[in-house]
Structures are given as C-alpha cells and as structure tokens.
C-alpha cells in the first residue's frame, strides 16, 4: 500500500515537471524520468535551475479585423488613438477627439 502511494506521488511530481519544463523550453522527458526515479533529488534541482517561461509567438497571420482598413481616399489620415481614418488636417480626431500629431 505504501509503495503505491509513493509511486503515485512520484508520478504526479513527474507529470508536473514535464508540463512545466515543456512550457520553459527544457527537456521535458528527461526531467520527468529523473523526477520519477529520483524525486528527492531531481524535483528540488529542477525548481532551482528552471528557466523562465517562453512567451508564445503571436498568431500569424493576425485574425481579420485586427488592423484598421486601408484609407478610402488618398488624403485620409490615420488616428493613432482610435485607428480610424479621417479627411483633412484636423487638430483633433472627429471620431474620438484625440489630438492629432
């Protein structure tokens, strides 16, 4: 009974380490096997030397509607605040009221 309890704790720790190591770009399988076999050594060692989480890249190409549409007329200007195009040399955006550069 105690053997199954110990093995289940080692298995849970190994799964945790594998998932976490995969998020951090480390060798998930190697750390999981080491943690399962020698949990008392590998788990603290992994928690000490693990790398920061790798940021996931943005979705490419971006979903439709995330960029403002192109200008309809040649003299249109893009508002940096609201992302809408407007005509002329207005000092403030006619849509959101933000000052224009």
Backbone torsions as a table, in degrees:
resi	resn	phi	psi	omega
1	UNK	NA	-44.9	-179.4
2	UNK	-67.0	-31.8	179.2
3	UNK	-64.3	-43.3	179.5
4	UNK	-65.8	-37.5	177.9
5	UNK	-63.6	-45.5	178.5
6	UNK	-64.7	-41.5	178.4
7	UNK	-66.4	-36.8	179.4
8	UNK	-68.2	-37.3	176.1
9	UNK	-65.9	-42.5	177.9
10	UNK	-63.7	-38.7	178.6
11	UNK	-66.2	-43.3	178.1
12	UNK	-63.1	-42.1	177.7
13	UNK	-64.5	-39.4	179.5
14	UNK	-66.1	-38.8	178.0
15	UNK	-66.5	-43.3	176.4
16	UNK	-57.6	-47.3	-178.9
17	UNK	-64.5	-40.3	-179.6
18	UNK	-63.8	-45.2	-180.0
19	UNK	-65.5	-43.9	-178.9
20	UNK	-67.8	-40.6	179.2
21	UNK	-65.7	-35.4	177.9
22	UNK	-64.6	-38.9	177.7
23	UNK	-66.4	-25.2	-175.9
24	UNK	-101.1	5.4	177.5
25	UNK	73.8	24.7	179.1
26	UNK	-103.2	171.8	-179.7
27	UNK	-73.2	96.4	-173.7
28	UNK	-67.0	-41.8	-176.8
29	UNK	-67.9	-43.7	179.6
30	UNK	-62.6	-44.9	178.8
31	UNK	-67.2	-35.7	179.1
32	UNK	-66.8	-44.3	179.3
33	UNK	-64.6	-44.4	178.1
34	UNK	-61.7	-40.7	179.2
35	UNK	-67.4	-39.1	179.5
36	UNK	-66.2	-41.8	-176.4
37	UNK	-78.9	-41.6	-178.2
38	UNK	-130.2	65.8	-173.9
39	UNK	-57.1	-40.3	-175.2
40	UNK	-65.7	-23.6	-179.9
41	UNK	-99.5	-49.7	-172.0
42	UNK	-72.5	-36.5	-178.5
43	UNK	-64.0	-50.8	176.4
44	UNK	-64.2	-37.2	178.8
45	UNK	-62.6	-43.6	178.8
46	UNK	-63.2	-43.9	-178.7
47	UNK	-64.9	-25.2	179.0
48	UNK	-81.3	-43.1	-171.3
49	UNK	-103.8	8.7	-177.8
50	UNK	-66.7	150.2	-177.6
51	UNK	-85.8	166.0	174.9
52	UNK	-68.0	159.4	179.8
53	UNK	-67.1	136.3	178.7
54	UNK	-80.9	130.0	177.8
55	UNK	-72.6	134.5	178.9
56	UNK	-75.5	139.8	178.7
57	UNK	-68.1	155.9	178.5
58	UNK	-67.4	155.8	179.9
59	UNK	-67.9	130.7	179.2
60	UNK	-127.7	132.7	-6.9
61	UNK	-71.5	156.7	-177.9
62	UNK	-63.8	152.1	179.6
63	UNK	-60.8	150.5	179.6
64	UNK	-60.3	143.4	178.1
65	UNK	89.1	1.2	-179.9
66	UNK	-85.8	-23.1	177.0
67	UNK	-104.6	149.6	178.4
68	UNK	-67.8	150.2	179.1
69	UNK	-67.1	155.8	179.4
70	UNK	-66.3	158.1	-178.6
71	UNK	-64.5	144.5	-180.0
72	UNK	-82.8	-39.3	178.3
73	UNK	-110.4	155.0	-177.4
74	UNK	-64.3	-24.3	-176.7
75	UNK	-96.1	11.9	-176.6
76	UNK	-75.2	145.7	178.1
77	UNK	-116.4	147.9	179.8
78	UNK	-94.6	129.0	175.5
79	UNK	-80.7	123.6	180.0
80	UNK	-70.1	-15.8	-178.2
81	UNK	-85.6	-52.5	-175.2
82	UNK	-103.3	-15.3	177.0
83	UNK	81.7	13.6	178.5
84	UNK	-100.2	152.9	177.8
85	UNK	-91.2	143.2	175.6
86	UNK	-141.7	160.1	-177.4
87	UNK	-89.6	156.4	169.8
88	UNK	81.0	-171.5	-177.8
89	UNK	-109.6	49.2	-179.5
90	UNK	-67.1	143.6	178.1
91	UNK	-78.8	-22.6	178.9
92	UNK	-128.7	146.0	179.1
93	UNK	-67.1	130.1	179.9
94	UNK	-70.4	-15.0	-178.4
95	UNK	-92.3	-45.5	-175.8
96	UNK	-115.9	-13.2	178.0
97	UNK	83.0	7.6	-179.3
98	UNK	-75.6	142.6	177.0
99	UNK	-63.1	141.6	-178.1
100	UNK	-98.0	144.9	179.0
101	UNK	-71.1	NA	NA
